[in-house]
Every structure is written in structure tokens, then in C-alpha cells.
């Protein structure tokens, strides 16, 4: 069989992070940083995983992976019943091969053991981890796409979106669904969960990406001290309850931003105002460390606007992705890596070679 190569982009959330877990819309944009997965079958029943970015490689028995995912499923079910930082810790998300073992295990449990076969799996990614760029969502999509191709699983029997969501849950606990869907579909995605639970998606392939080139800049302030799942577990209670004013503000600002995105020429000052307002919501939620908040005040004082994009952080000096509009000359920004990658790129690609 030929080598199977799957490639999917990362993402940034433009608006709606955290609130999306409580029924509000989220708006995300695919970023031209890619996760790549290669799979080549071999005669042995063993599974070899190579992660050159992490200088990690390991060989697994399929039975070992099946047992691992059974344990993770139980841990996730417990977390869902009793969401807390301690129950989330049982998922063991910090292990370098955790999400990969989950993906392989999920696929194996969908097959008869007689159909298990060995292969070599290699992963390389340009997407910063733990920084709000959707590294785990892109990895979940590429892993499940490549494994589905290897084992000839049909979309009708095993929908790729559902497979990727299953794996994302084992990394983030209760993901909104926007990350892996943006990697899968590409472009600009608006996700909204209706009252019955399904996640409804709208892509905006003809959006003015969101403005003239260079209007929005993206920086990486560095990997957050806590994982996305830890941040969510520690703060989601602040958005719960009927008529929650913080959640209402986040929803209102997201809806405003969504309307502006679909205009041919949105007013820059209106966009800046919405970005500032949602950033204020995130600070009230407690997911913006003081050092990053000070940087954002400098940007605002220079006439610009900025917000973190993703889960943020509870402590430390880093909070992952930062979206900036205006304020070209703020010297503090020079400390951080600018992400010089195109926005609204295409989604998943599968290549055989």
C-alpha cells in the first residue's frame, strides 16, 4: 500500500472562546500552519510511532492501545459527570503520546481484532502547542483521516468529524467543536450549538478575510502554563447560571463581530471596539495573566485593540495566541513571535504517495 499523508491547518478563534461551551457562537479562522501525519503499513502487528518534533518514538501492541482507550473513556465519562480539575487530571493529557494513543485506540475498537494490522505513524507539526492555535484539533483530524484511509473506514460508518471530536474530548474534556471543524473545513467557520445539542456550522469562504491584508496580526505570547482543559475546568462555573451577565456580554460581542465579518467594508473602529470589549470579558473570566493584560493595555493606549485567542491561562506570563488590530509601533510586541502565516486557508488534505 502507498504511504498515506494527511495535512490539516491550525486555527485561531477570532471571537467566542469559552462562551461557546455554553451555547454561544464561536468564530474561528484556519491558519496556514500545518500538522502532518504519515502512515505506512508493514507486515508486523506492531505499531511504531515517531514524533521527531519531540524526539520521541515508541512501539505499541494493539492490545495495549485498546486497553488504554478503554481506561481513557472511563476517565472522560467520570470527568463529564463530575467536572473538576482533579477529575480532568485522570485523563493524563500531558503525556506526549496521549492523543495519538487515543486516536489509534478508538480506531482499533471499531475493528475486529483479526483486522488489526501494524504500521508506522509519523507526526510533524508547525503548530505551536498549548497556545490556542488548535494543535490538538489539527492532530485529531489528521490522525483520524489517515487511520480511516489505512483501515478503509467509510464516512457513512465512521464520520470523520465525529471521530476527531471523540479524540479532542480526551484532550480537552468538553471541547466546543470549533477547533477540529476549522482544521477539517478550512476558511472561516462560525459554529453554534443549538438547544438540542448538535453543532451547526457555517463557513464563510468569501468573507473579506476578514478585512484587508495586514489589518489583523497574530502573535504567540508563548505556551500557557495550564492546558486548555485545566483552564476550562477551573473557570467554566463563572459562566453558568440563568441570566449570567458575563456570558450575555460575551454572546453579544460575538454576535456583533459575526455581523461585521459579513459586511463588505466593516468600520475599523467598530471592529476594534468589539475586540476590546470581548477582551474585557475574558479578563473578567480570569483567563488573562497580568503580564498579558499589561501588554494589551499598551496596545489599547496606542489606539489599537487586542485579545487572546483560545483558552488563555490562569497563571504565569504567557497566554498563547494574541490577535492584534492596529497599534503597529507598540515596542512590547517585539518580544513575541509574529505568526507570518496566511489566514482562511483550505482545510484537510489527504495525499497518497
C-alpha contacts under 8 A as a table, 3 or more apart, distances in Angstrom:
res1	aa1	res2	aa2	distance
1	X	40	X	7.50
1	X	41	X	6.93
2	X	40	X	6.89
2	X	352	X	6.05
2	X	353	X	5.60
3	X	38	X	6.66
3	X	39	X	5.73
3	X	40	X	4.73
3	X	41	X	7.68
3	X	352	X	5.73
3	X	353	X	5.37
4	X	38	X	5.54
4	X	39	X	5.17
4	X	40	X	6.50
4	X	146	X	6.18
4	X	149	X	7.47
4	X	150	X	7.40
4	X	350	X	7.25
4	X	351	X	6.09
4	X	352	X	4.82
4	X	353	X	6.72
5	X	36	X	7.04
5	X	37	X	5.67
5	X	38	X	4.51
5	X	39	X	6.64
5	X	146	X	6.66
5	X	350	X	5.72
5	X	351	X	4.95
5	X	352	X	6.02
5	X	353	X	7.63
6	X	36	X	5.81
6	X	37	X	5.26
6	X	38	X	6.58
6	X	142	X	5.21
6	X	143	X	7.54
6	X	145	X	6.67
6	X	146	X	5.74
6	X	348	X	7.11
6	X	349	X	5.74
6	X	350	X	4.46
6	X	351	X	6.24
7	X	34	X	6.39
7	X	35	X	5.66
7	X	36	X	4.59
7	X	37	X	6.53
7	X	142	X	5.93
7	X	348	X	5.71
7	X	349	X	5.24
7	X	350	X	6.48
8	X	34	X	5.49
8	X	35	X	5.54
8	X	36	X	6.89
8	X	138	X	5.63
8	X	139	X	7.81
8	X	141	X	7.12
8	X	142	X	6.19
8	X	183	X	5.53
8	X	184	X	6.73
8	X	347	X	5.68
8	X	348	X	4.39
8	X	349	X	6.39
9	X	30	X	6.13
9	X	31	X	5.90
9	X	32	X	5.69
9	X	33	X	5.39
9	X	34	X	4.37
9	X	35	X	6.29
9	X	138	X	6.17
9	X	183	X	5.21
9	X	186	X	7.35
9	X	345	X	7.54
9	X	346	X	7.68
9	X	347	X	6.19
9	X	348	X	7.14
10	X	30	X	5.81
10	X	31	X	5.25
10	X	32	X	6.78
10	X	33	X	5.58
10	X	34	X	6.05
10	X	35	X	7.37
10	X	127	X	6.24
10	X	133	X	5.50
10	X	134	X	5.05
10	X	135	X	6.03
10	X	137	X	7.63
10	X	138	X	5.81
10	X	182	X	7.86
10	X	183	X	5.92
11	X	28	X	6.57
11	X	29	X	5.46
11	X	30	X	4.29
11	X	31	X	4.94
11	X	132	X	7.77
11	X	133	X	4.98
11	X	134	X	5.27
11	X	179	X	6.77
11	X	182	X	6.63
11	X	183	X	6.75
12	X	28	X	5.65
12	X	29	X	5.52
12	X	30	X	6.63
12	X	31	X	6.88
12	X	132	X	6.47
12	X	133	X	5.28
12	X	134	X	6.98
12	X	309	X	5.98
12	X	310	X	7.09
12	X	321	X	7.34
13	X	16	X	7.11
13	X	17	X	6.60
13	X	26	X	7.26
13	X	27	X	5.87
13	X	28	X	4.15
13	X	29	X	6.36
13	X	132	X	7.77
13	X	309	X	5.18
13	X	310	X	6.01
14	X	26	X	7.83
14	X	27	X	5.51
14	X	28	X	5.30
14	X	29	X	6.83
14	X	309	X	6.34
14	X	323	X	7.61
15	X	26	X	5.84
15	X	27	X	5.27
15	X	28	X	7.10
15	X	254	X	5.67
15	X	257	X	7.30
15	X	278	X	7.55
15	X	309	X	7.48
16	X	19	X	5.52
16	X	20	X	5.73
16	X	24	X	7.05
16	X	25	X	6.08
16	X	26	X	4.19
16	X	27	X	6.24
16	X	250	X	6.86
16	X	251	X	7.23
16	X	254	X	5.66
17	X	20	X	5.80
17	X	21	X	7.95
17	X	26	X	6.37
17	X	309	X	7.24
17	X	310	X	5.77
17	X	311	X	6.70
18	X	21	X	5.70
18	X	22	X	7.63
18	X	232	X	7.38
18	X	236	X	7.53
18	X	310	X	7.92
18	X	311	X	6.85
19	X	22	X	5.39
19	X	23	X	6.98
19	X	24	X	5.48
19	X	25	X	7.53
19	X	26	X	7.73
19	X	239	X	7.46
19	X	247	X	6.28
19	X	250	X	6.43
19	X	251	X	6.94
20	X	23	X	5.47
20	X	24	X	4.58
20	X	25	X	5.48
20	X	26	X	5.58
20	X	176	X	5.87
20	X	192	X	7.39
20	X	193	X	7.86
21	X	24	X	7.11
21	X	174	X	7.65
21	X	175	X	7.18
21	X	176	X	5.29
22	X	239	X	7.50
22	X	240	X	7.68
23	X	192	X	6.84
23	X	193	X	5.45
23	X	194	X	6.83
23	X	195	X	7.66
24	X	192	X	6.33
24	X	193	X	7.15
24	X	251	X	5.71
25	X	190	X	6.73
25	X	191	X	5.51
25	X	192	X	4.41
25	X	193	X	7.17
25	X	251	X	7.21
25	X	254	X	6.92
25	X	255	X	7.56
26	X	178	X	7.00
26	X	190	X	5.69
26	X	191	X	5.27
26	X	192	X	6.57
26	X	254	X	7.15
27	X	178	X	7.86
27	X	188	X	7.22
27	X	189	X	5.76
27	X	190	X	4.52
27	X	191	X	6.47
27	X	254	X	7.81
27	X	258	X	7.33
28	X	178	X	6.95
28	X	179	X	7.66
28	X	182	X	6.68
28	X	188	X	5.77
28	X	189	X	5.31
28	X	190	X	6.51
29	X	182	X	6.80
29	X	186	X	7.34
29	X	187	X	5.95
29	X	188	X	4.42
29	X	189	X	6.31
29	X	343	X	6.54
29	X	344	X	5.46
30	X	182	X	5.94
30	X	183	X	6.40
30	X	186	X	5.22
30	X	187	X	5.43
30	X	188	X	6.39
30	X	343	X	5.88
30	X	344	X	4.77
30	X	345	X	5.60
30	X	346	X	7.41
30	X	347	X	7.40
31	X	341	X	6.40
31	X	342	X	5.96
31	X	343	X	4.73
31	X	344	X	6.13
31	X	345	X	6.14
32	X	341	X	5.10
32	X	342	X	5.19
32	X	343	X	6.28
32	X	344	X	7.79
32	X	345	X	5.95
33	X	125	X	7.89
33	X	126	X	5.43
33	X	127	X	5.49
33	X	341	X	6.63
34	X	125	X	5.85
34	X	126	X	5.38
34	X	127	X	6.13
34	X	138	X	7.73
35	X	123	X	7.44
35	X	124	X	6.12
35	X	125	X	4.13
35	X	126	X	6.18
35	X	127	X	6.59
35	X	135	X	7.40
35	X	138	X	6.06
35	X	139	X	6.13
35	X	142	X	7.20
36	X	123	X	5.76
36	X	124	X	5.30
36	X	125	X	5.83
36	X	139	X	7.86
36	X	142	X	6.86
37	X	121	X	7.04
37	X	122	X	5.70
37	X	123	X	4.63
37	X	124	X	6.63
37	X	139	X	7.98
37	X	142	X	6.06
37	X	143	X	6.42
37	X	146	X	7.13
38	X	120	X	7.97
38	X	121	X	5.74
38	X	122	X	5.19
38	X	123	X	6.59
38	X	146	X	7.35
39	X	119	X	6.61
39	X	120	X	5.58
39	X	121	X	4.60
39	X	122	X	6.55
39	X	146	X	6.76
39	X	147	X	7.65
39	X	150	X	7.68
40	X	119	X	5.52
40	X	120	X	5.29
40	X	121	X	6.78
41	X	117	X	7.58
41	X	118	X	6.01
41	X	119	X	3.96
41	X	120	X	6.22
41	X	150	X	7.80
42	X	45	X	7.87
42	X	117	X	7.76
42	X	118	X	5.62
42	X	119	X	5.14
42	X	120	X	7.31
43	X	117	X	7.47
43	X	118	X	6.38
43	X	119	X	7.88
44	X	117	X	7.15
44	X	118	X	5.23
44	X	119	X	7.63
45	X	61	X	7.35
45	X	62	X	7.50
45	X	116	X	7.13
45	X	117	X	4.99
45	X	118	X	4.04
45	X	119	X	7.61
46	X	59	X	6.63
46	X	60	X	5.92
46	X	61	X	5.33
46	X	62	X	6.85
46	X	117	X	7.44
46	X	118	X	4.74
46	X	119	X	6.93
47	X	59	X	5.55
47	X	60	X	5.15
47	X	61	X	6.42
47	X	62	X	7.08
47	X	118	X	4.94
47	X	119	X	5.12
47	X	120	X	5.98
47	X	121	X	7.59
48	X	57	X	7.31
48	X	58	X	5.90
48	X	59	X	4.45
48	X	60	X	6.46
48	X	118	X	7.86
48	X	119	X	6.35
48	X	120	X	4.68
48	X	121	X	6.11
49	X	57	X	5.41
49	X	58	X	5.43
49	X	59	X	6.29
49	X	120	X	6.00
49	X	121	X	4.86
49	X	122	X	5.93
50	X	56	X	6.18
50	X	57	X	4.46
50	X	58	X	6.88
50	X	120	X	7.61
50	X	121	X	6.14
50	X	122	X	4.64
50	X	123	X	6.52
51	X	54	X	5.58
51	X	55	X	6.06
51	X	56	X	5.02
51	X	57	X	5.91
51	X	122	X	5.98
51	X	123	X	5.36
51	X	124	X	6.61
52	X	55	X	4.68
52	X	56	X	6.14
52	X	57	X	7.70
52	X	122	X	7.85
52	X	123	X	7.33
52	X	124	X	6.76
53	X	56	X	7.72
53	X	123	X	8.00
53	X	124	X	6.15
53	X	125	X	7.45
54	X	96	X	7.91
60	X	64	X	6.64
60	X	65	X	7.06
61	X	64	X	5.22
61	X	65	X	6.69
62	X	65	X	5.13
62	X	66	X	6.24
62	X	105	X	7.71
62	X	108	X	7.40
62	X	116	X	7.26
63	X	66	X	5.05
63	X	67	X	6.22
64	X	67	X	5.23
64	X	68	X	6.19
65	X	68	X	4.92
65	X	69	X	6.30
65	X	101	X	6.14
65	X	102	X	7.56
65	X	104	X	6.85
65	X	105	X	4.95
65	X	108	X	7.99
66	X	69	X	5.43
66	X	70	X	6.37
66	X	105	X	4.86
66	X	106	X	7.54
66	X	108	X	6.59
66	X	109	X	6.42
67	X	70	X	5.19
67	X	71	X	6.41
67	X	105	X	7.87
68	X	71	X	5.28
68	X	72	X	6.30
68	X	101	X	7.39
68	X	102	X	7.35
68	X	105	X	7.04
69	X	72	X	4.88
69	X	73	X	5.98
69	X	101	X	7.40
69	X	102	X	5.52
69	X	105	X	5.30
69	X	106	X	6.60
70	X	73	X	5.19
70	X	74	X	6.49
71	X	74	X	5.27
71	X	75	X	6.34
72	X	75	X	4.95
72	X	76	X	6.05
72	X	91	X	6.06
72	X	102	X	7.71
72	X	170	X	7.07
73	X	76	X	5.15
73	X	77	X	6.14
73	X	170	X	7.79
74	X	77	X	5.11
74	X	78	X	6.25
75	X	78	X	5.14
75	X	79	X	6.24
75	X	87	X	7.55
75	X	88	X	7.88
75	X	90	X	5.93
75	X	91	X	5.88
76	X	79	X	4.97
76	X	80	X	6.14
76	X	88	X	7.59
76	X	91	X	6.66
76	X	169	X	7.61
76	X	170	X	6.49
76	X	173	X	6.70
77	X	80	X	5.07
77	X	81	X	6.37
78	X	81	X	5.15
78	X	82	X	6.01
78	X	83	X	7.85
78	X	87	X	6.91
79	X	82	X	4.98
79	X	83	X	4.80
79	X	84	X	6.96
79	X	87	X	5.09
79	X	88	X	5.72
79	X	173	X	7.17
80	X	83	X	5.53
80	X	173	X	7.39
80	X	174	X	7.69
82	X	87	X	6.85
83	X	87	X	6.37
83	X	88	X	7.00
83	X	233	X	6.45
84	X	87	X	5.32
84	X	88	X	6.10
84	X	233	X	5.35
84	X	234	X	6.95
85	X	88	X	5.10
85	X	89	X	6.22
85	X	230	X	5.98
85	X	233	X	5.53
85	X	234	X	6.36
86	X	89	X	5.17
86	X	90	X	7.11
87	X	90	X	5.58
87	X	91	X	7.82
88	X	91	X	5.77
88	X	173	X	6.92
88	X	229	X	7.21
88	X	230	X	7.14
88	X	233	X	7.48
89	X	92	X	5.79
89	X	93	X	7.50
91	X	170	X	6.62
91	X	171	X	7.51
92	X	95	X	6.23
92	X	98	X	7.19
93	X	98	X	5.95
93	X	99	X	7.39
93	X	170	X	7.45
93	X	171	X	5.64
94	X	98	X	7.22
95	X	98	X	5.16
96	X	99	X	7.83
97	X	100	X	5.24
97	X	101	X	6.01
98	X	101	X	5.30
98	X	102	X	6.23
99	X	102	X	4.99
99	X	103	X	6.21
99	X	136	X	7.73
99	X	140	X	7.52
99	X	167	X	6.76
99	X	168	X	7.91
99	X	170	X	7.19
99	X	171	X	6.58
100	X	103	X	5.13
100	X	104	X	6.25
100	X	143	X	7.47
101	X	104	X	5.20
101	X	105	X	5.91
102	X	105	X	5.08
102	X	106	X	6.04
102	X	167	X	6.27
102	X	170	X	7.43
103	X	106	X	5.24
103	X	107	X	6.41
103	X	140	X	7.12
103	X	143	X	6.67
103	X	144	X	6.55
103	X	167	X	5.92
104	X	107	X	5.27
104	X	108	X	6.20
104	X	147	X	7.59
105	X	108	X	5.07
105	X	109	X	6.18
106	X	109	X	5.38
106	X	110	X	6.64
106	X	163	X	7.97
106	X	167	X	7.91
107	X	110	X	5.27
107	X	111	X	6.87
107	X	144	X	7.85
107	X	147	X	7.23
107	X	148	X	7.65
108	X	111	X	5.26
108	X	112	X	7.68
108	X	113	X	7.53
108	X	116	X	6.71
109	X	112	X	7.42
111	X	115	X	6.32
111	X	116	X	7.05
112	X	115	X	5.46
112	X	116	X	7.06
113	X	116	X	5.25
127	X	133	X	6.52
127	X	134	X	7.53
127	X	135	X	5.51
128	X	131	X	6.12
128	X	133	X	6.51
128	X	135	X	6.59
128	X	223	X	7.77
129	X	132	X	7.61
129	X	133	X	7.24
129	X	134	X	7.82
129	X	135	X	5.62
129	X	136	X	7.74
129	X	223	X	6.70
130	X	133	X	7.67
130	X	135	X	7.52
130	X	223	X	5.05
130	X	224	X	5.92
130	X	227	X	6.30
130	X	228	X	7.20
130	X	320	X	6.82
131	X	134	X	7.88
131	X	220	X	7.06
131	X	221	X	7.86
131	X	222	X	6.31
131	X	223	X	4.88
131	X	224	X	6.16
131	X	310	X	7.45
131	X	312	X	7.76
131	X	319	X	6.60
131	X	320	X	3.54
131	X	321	X	5.56
132	X	135	X	7.72
132	X	309	X	6.00
132	X	310	X	4.45
132	X	311	X	6.48
132	X	312	X	7.43
132	X	320	X	5.50
132	X	321	X	5.42
133	X	310	X	7.55
133	X	320	X	7.84
133	X	321	X	6.64
134	X	137	X	5.15
134	X	138	X	6.12
134	X	179	X	5.68
134	X	180	X	7.49
134	X	183	X	7.95
135	X	138	X	5.33
135	X	139	X	6.12
136	X	139	X	4.91
136	X	140	X	5.97
136	X	168	X	6.87
136	X	171	X	7.45
137	X	140	X	5.10
137	X	141	X	6.27
137	X	164	X	7.47
137	X	168	X	6.28
137	X	179	X	5.26
137	X	180	X	4.22
137	X	181	X	7.96
137	X	183	X	6.83
138	X	141	X	5.17
138	X	142	X	6.17
138	X	179	X	7.57
138	X	180	X	5.95
138	X	183	X	5.41
138	X	184	X	7.68
139	X	142	X	5.23
139	X	143	X	5.89
140	X	143	X	5.30
140	X	144	X	6.07
140	X	164	X	5.03
140	X	165	X	7.72
140	X	167	X	6.09
140	X	168	X	6.44
140	X	180	X	7.10
141	X	144	X	5.40
141	X	145	X	5.99
141	X	160	X	7.50
141	X	161	X	7.62
141	X	164	X	5.26
141	X	180	X	6.28
141	X	183	X	7.04
141	X	184	X	6.47
141	X	348	X	7.64
142	X	145	X	5.11
142	X	146	X	6.04
142	X	348	X	7.36
143	X	146	X	5.34
143	X	147	X	6.02
144	X	147	X	5.14
144	X	148	X	5.82
144	X	160	X	6.69
144	X	163	X	6.46
144	X	164	X	6.21
145	X	148	X	5.19
145	X	149	X	6.29
145	X	160	X	6.59
145	X	350	X	7.60
146	X	149	X	5.14
146	X	150	X	6.26
146	X	350	X	7.49
147	X	150	X	4.96
147	X	151	X	6.21
148	X	151	X	5.34
148	X	152	X	5.65
148	X	153	X	4.92
148	X	154	X	7.43
149	X	152	X	4.94
149	X	153	X	6.51
150	X	153	X	7.95
153	X	157	X	6.90
153	X	158	X	6.34
154	X	157	X	5.36
154	X	158	X	5.93
154	X	159	X	7.42
155	X	158	X	5.13
155	X	159	X	4.52
155	X	160	X	6.41
156	X	159	X	6.04
158	X	162	X	7.48
158	X	163	X	6.94
159	X	162	X	5.48
159	X	163	X	6.38
160	X	163	X	5.05
160	X	164	X	6.16
161	X	164	X	5.24
161	X	165	X	6.17
161	X	180	X	7.65
161	X	181	X	7.02
161	X	184	X	7.70
162	X	165	X	5.01
162	X	166	X	6.18
163	X	166	X	5.20
163	X	167	X	6.60
164	X	167	X	5.27
164	X	168	X	6.18
164	X	180	X	6.70
165	X	168	X	4.97
165	X	169	X	6.22
165	X	175	X	7.99
165	X	177	X	6.70
165	X	180	X	7.01
166	X	169	X	5.38
166	X	170	X	6.99
167	X	170	X	5.36
167	X	171	X	6.91
168	X	171	X	5.17
168	X	172	X	6.12
168	X	173	X	7.69
168	X	175	X	6.77
168	X	180	X	7.70
169	X	172	X	5.22
169	X	173	X	4.72
169	X	174	X	5.64
169	X	175	X	6.04
170	X	173	X	5.78
171	X	229	X	7.05
172	X	175	X	5.71
172	X	227	X	7.98
172	X	228	X	6.06
172	X	229	X	4.29
172	X	230	X	7.99
173	X	229	X	5.84
174	X	229	X	7.76
175	X	178	X	7.85
176	X	179	X	7.63
177	X	180	X	6.19
177	X	181	X	6.32
177	X	191	X	7.77
177	X	199	X	7.25
178	X	181	X	5.27
178	X	182	X	6.01
178	X	189	X	7.71
178	X	190	X	7.91
178	X	191	X	6.07
179	X	182	X	5.39
179	X	183	X	6.51
180	X	183	X	5.08
180	X	184	X	6.03
181	X	184	X	4.91
181	X	185	X	5.92
181	X	186	X	7.91
181	X	189	X	7.90
182	X	185	X	5.22
182	X	186	X	5.17
182	X	187	X	7.30
182	X	188	X	7.29
182	X	189	X	6.07
182	X	347	X	7.12
183	X	186	X	5.53
183	X	347	X	5.33
183	X	348	X	6.34
184	X	347	X	4.96
184	X	348	X	4.93
185	X	189	X	7.86
185	X	203	X	7.90
185	X	346	X	6.90
185	X	347	X	4.57
185	X	348	X	6.64
186	X	189	X	7.48
186	X	344	X	6.33
186	X	345	X	5.67
186	X	346	X	4.38
186	X	347	X	3.65
186	X	348	X	7.28
187	X	203	X	6.84
187	X	204	X	6.66
187	X	205	X	5.61
187	X	343	X	7.52
187	X	344	X	3.78
187	X	345	X	5.21
187	X	346	X	5.77
187	X	347	X	7.11
188	X	203	X	5.57
188	X	204	X	5.18
188	X	205	X	6.46
188	X	207	X	7.66
188	X	209	X	7.92
188	X	344	X	5.62
189	X	201	X	6.68
189	X	202	X	5.72
189	X	203	X	4.49
189	X	204	X	6.29
190	X	201	X	5.72
190	X	202	X	5.12
190	X	203	X	6.27
190	X	204	X	7.88
191	X	199	X	6.54
191	X	200	X	5.69
191	X	201	X	4.65
191	X	202	X	6.54
192	X	199	X	5.67
192	X	200	X	5.19
192	X	201	X	6.50
193	X	196	X	7.91
193	X	197	X	5.75
193	X	198	X	5.61
193	X	199	X	4.35
193	X	200	X	5.91
194	X	197	X	5.41
194	X	198	X	6.05
194	X	199	X	6.74
194	X	200	X	7.28
195	X	198	X	7.99
204	X	207	X	5.28
205	X	344	X	7.75
206	X	209	X	7.69
207	X	210	X	6.08
207	X	261	X	6.80
207	X	262	X	6.34
207	X	264	X	7.96
208	X	211	X	5.11
208	X	212	X	7.05
208	X	261	X	7.58
208	X	262	X	7.96
208	X	264	X	6.64
209	X	212	X	7.09
209	X	213	X	7.77
209	X	261	X	7.99
209	X	343	X	7.32
209	X	344	X	6.79
210	X	261	X	6.21
211	X	215	X	6.30
211	X	216	X	7.74
211	X	265	X	7.56
211	X	266	X	7.82
212	X	215	X	5.78
213	X	216	X	7.44
214	X	217	X	6.33
215	X	325	X	6.00
215	X	326	X	6.93
216	X	323	X	6.74
216	X	324	X	5.75
216	X	325	X	4.95
216	X	326	X	7.58
217	X	323	X	5.89
217	X	324	X	5.11
217	X	325	X	6.39
217	X	338	X	7.64
217	X	339	X	7.73
218	X	321	X	6.84
218	X	322	X	5.66
218	X	323	X	4.78
218	X	324	X	6.18
218	X	338	X	6.04
218	X	339	X	5.51
218	X	340	X	7.78
219	X	321	X	5.76
219	X	322	X	5.07
219	X	323	X	6.60
219	X	324	X	7.73
219	X	336	X	6.38
219	X	337	X	5.57
219	X	338	X	4.33
219	X	339	X	5.46
220	X	320	X	5.39
220	X	321	X	4.65
220	X	322	X	6.07
220	X	336	X	6.07
220	X	337	X	5.34
220	X	338	X	6.39
220	X	339	X	6.94
221	X	292	X	7.89
221	X	318	X	5.32
221	X	319	X	5.95
221	X	320	X	5.04
221	X	321	X	6.17
221	X	322	X	6.78
221	X	336	X	5.58
221	X	337	X	7.06
222	X	318	X	5.06
222	X	319	X	6.27
222	X	320	X	4.98
222	X	321	X	7.62
222	X	336	X	7.84
223	X	318	X	6.07
223	X	319	X	6.40
223	X	320	X	5.32
224	X	227	X	6.89
224	X	312	X	6.75
224	X	313	X	5.39
224	X	316	X	7.44
224	X	317	X	7.98
224	X	318	X	5.27
224	X	319	X	4.84
224	X	320	X	5.86
225	X	313	X	6.51
225	X	314	X	7.60
225	X	315	X	6.60
225	X	316	X	6.26
225	X	318	X	7.30
225	X	319	X	7.97
226	X	230	X	5.93
226	X	231	X	6.35
226	X	313	X	6.09
226	X	314	X	6.93
226	X	315	X	7.75
227	X	230	X	5.16
227	X	231	X	6.34
227	X	313	X	8.00
228	X	231	X	5.22
228	X	232	X	6.20
228	X	311	X	5.50
228	X	312	X	7.63
229	X	232	X	5.17
229	X	233	X	6.01
230	X	233	X	5.11
230	X	234	X	6.14
231	X	234	X	5.25
231	X	235	X	6.26
231	X	287	X	7.33
231	X	311	X	6.55
231	X	312	X	7.40
231	X	313	X	6.33
231	X	314	X	6.49
232	X	235	X	5.35
232	X	236	X	5.46
232	X	311	X	7.16
233	X	236	X	5.98
234	X	237	X	7.59
235	X	238	X	5.75
235	X	239	X	7.78
235	X	285	X	6.88
235	X	286	X	7.30
235	X	287	X	7.96
236	X	239	X	5.60
236	X	240	X	6.89
237	X	240	X	5.14
238	X	285	X	6.71
239	X	244	X	6.33
239	X	246	X	6.59
239	X	247	X	5.51
240	X	244	X	6.55
240	X	247	X	7.97
241	X	244	X	5.70
243	X	248	X	7.20
244	X	247	X	5.44
244	X	248	X	6.18
245	X	248	X	4.99
245	X	249	X	6.19
246	X	249	X	5.15
246	X	250	X	6.31
246	X	281	X	6.65
246	X	284	X	7.84
246	X	285	X	7.87
247	X	250	X	5.08
247	X	251	X	6.16
248	X	251	X	5.15
248	X	252	X	6.10
249	X	252	X	5.08
249	X	253	X	6.19
249	X	278	X	7.93
249	X	281	X	7.18
250	X	253	X	5.27
250	X	254	X	6.14
250	X	278	X	6.20
250	X	281	X	6.38
251	X	254	X	5.11
251	X	255	X	6.14
252	X	255	X	5.24
252	X	256	X	6.26
253	X	256	X	5.02
253	X	257	X	6.21
253	X	274	X	5.97
253	X	277	X	7.01
253	X	278	X	6.18
254	X	257	X	5.07
254	X	258	X	6.11
254	X	278	X	7.77
255	X	258	X	5.01
255	X	259	X	6.26
256	X	259	X	5.24
256	X	260	X	6.34
256	X	274	X	7.16
257	X	260	X	5.06
257	X	261	X	6.19
257	X	271	X	7.04
257	X	274	X	6.52
258	X	261	X	5.19
258	X	262	X	6.69
259	X	262	X	5.46
259	X	263	X	6.82
260	X	263	X	5.29
260	X	266	X	5.53
260	X	271	X	7.29
261	X	264	X	7.88
261	X	266	X	7.13
263	X	266	X	5.59
266	X	270	X	7.46
266	X	271	X	7.22
267	X	270	X	5.33
267	X	271	X	6.45
268	X	271	X	5.10
268	X	272	X	6.18
269	X	272	X	5.01
269	X	273	X	6.15
270	X	273	X	5.07
270	X	274	X	6.37
271	X	274	X	5.25
271	X	275	X	6.29
272	X	275	X	5.15
272	X	276	X	6.16
272	X	304	X	6.78
272	X	305	X	5.28
272	X	306	X	7.97
272	X	325	X	6.78
273	X	276	X	5.14
273	X	277	X	6.13
273	X	305	X	7.42
274	X	277	X	5.07
274	X	278	X	6.20
275	X	278	X	5.34
275	X	279	X	6.17
275	X	305	X	6.14
275	X	306	X	6.26
275	X	307	X	6.32
276	X	279	X	5.12
276	X	280	X	6.29
276	X	300	X	7.93
276	X	305	X	5.60
276	X	306	X	6.41
276	X	307	X	6.94
277	X	280	X	5.09
277	X	281	X	6.47
278	X	281	X	4.92
278	X	282	X	6.35
278	X	307	X	7.33
279	X	282	X	5.04
279	X	283	X	6.30
279	X	306	X	7.16
279	X	307	X	4.94
279	X	308	X	7.06
280	X	283	X	5.12
280	X	284	X	6.34
281	X	284	X	5.12
281	X	285	X	6.28
282	X	285	X	4.92
282	X	286	X	6.44
282	X	287	X	6.05
282	X	288	X	6.66
283	X	286	X	5.09
283	X	287	X	6.03
283	X	288	X	5.37
283	X	293	X	7.79
284	X	287	X	7.91
286	X	289	X	7.76
286	X	314	X	6.64
287	X	311	X	7.01
287	X	312	X	5.04
287	X	313	X	4.91
287	X	314	X	5.20
288	X	292	X	6.44
288	X	293	X	6.22
288	X	308	X	7.62
288	X	312	X	5.86
288	X	313	X	5.89
288	X	314	X	6.74
288	X	319	X	6.71
289	X	292	X	5.53
289	X	293	X	6.26
289	X	313	X	6.34
289	X	314	X	6.25
289	X	315	X	5.66
289	X	316	X	6.30
289	X	317	X	6.06
289	X	318	X	7.06
289	X	319	X	7.00
290	X	293	X	4.96
290	X	294	X	6.18
290	X	317	X	7.19
291	X	294	X	5.22
291	X	295	X	6.50
291	X	316	X	7.96
291	X	317	X	5.33
291	X	318	X	7.59
292	X	295	X	5.04
292	X	296	X	6.30
292	X	317	X	6.52
292	X	318	X	6.68
292	X	319	X	7.04
293	X	296	X	5.07
293	X	297	X	6.25
294	X	297	X	5.05
294	X	298	X	6.42
295	X	298	X	5.17
295	X	299	X	6.50
295	X	332	X	6.75
295	X	333	X	7.73
296	X	299	X	5.00
296	X	300	X	6.18
296	X	305	X	7.35
296	X	306	X	5.91
296	X	307	X	7.30
297	X	300	X	5.00
297	X	301	X	5.99
298	X	301	X	5.06
298	X	302	X	6.30
298	X	330	X	7.06
298	X	332	X	7.98
299	X	302	X	5.17
299	X	303	X	6.66
299	X	304	X	5.28
299	X	305	X	6.08
299	X	306	X	6.89
299	X	327	X	5.70
299	X	330	X	6.34
300	X	303	X	5.13
300	X	304	X	4.76
300	X	305	X	5.20
300	X	306	X	7.37
300	X	327	X	7.59
301	X	304	X	7.16
302	X	327	X	5.45
302	X	330	X	7.08
303	X	326	X	6.96
303	X	327	X	5.93
304	X	324	X	7.37
304	X	325	X	5.61
304	X	326	X	4.43
304	X	327	X	4.56
305	X	324	X	5.89
305	X	325	X	5.25
305	X	326	X	6.60
305	X	327	X	7.51
306	X	322	X	6.77
306	X	323	X	5.36
306	X	324	X	4.35
306	X	325	X	6.21
307	X	322	X	5.72
307	X	323	X	5.42
307	X	324	X	6.86
308	X	312	X	6.49
308	X	319	X	7.00
308	X	320	X	7.13
308	X	321	X	5.72
308	X	322	X	4.42
308	X	323	X	6.16
309	X	312	X	7.21
309	X	320	X	7.35
309	X	321	X	5.18
309	X	322	X	5.67
309	X	323	X	6.52
310	X	320	X	7.44
310	X	321	X	6.92
311	X	319	X	7.96
312	X	319	X	4.61
312	X	320	X	6.36
313	X	316	X	7.47
313	X	318	X	7.14
313	X	319	X	5.14
319	X	322	X	7.96
324	X	327	X	7.86
327	X	330	X	5.95
330	X	333	X	5.94
330	X	334	X	7.91
331	X	334	X	5.69
332	X	335	X	5.92
333	X	336	X	5.67
334	X	337	X	7.54
342	X	345	X	6.67
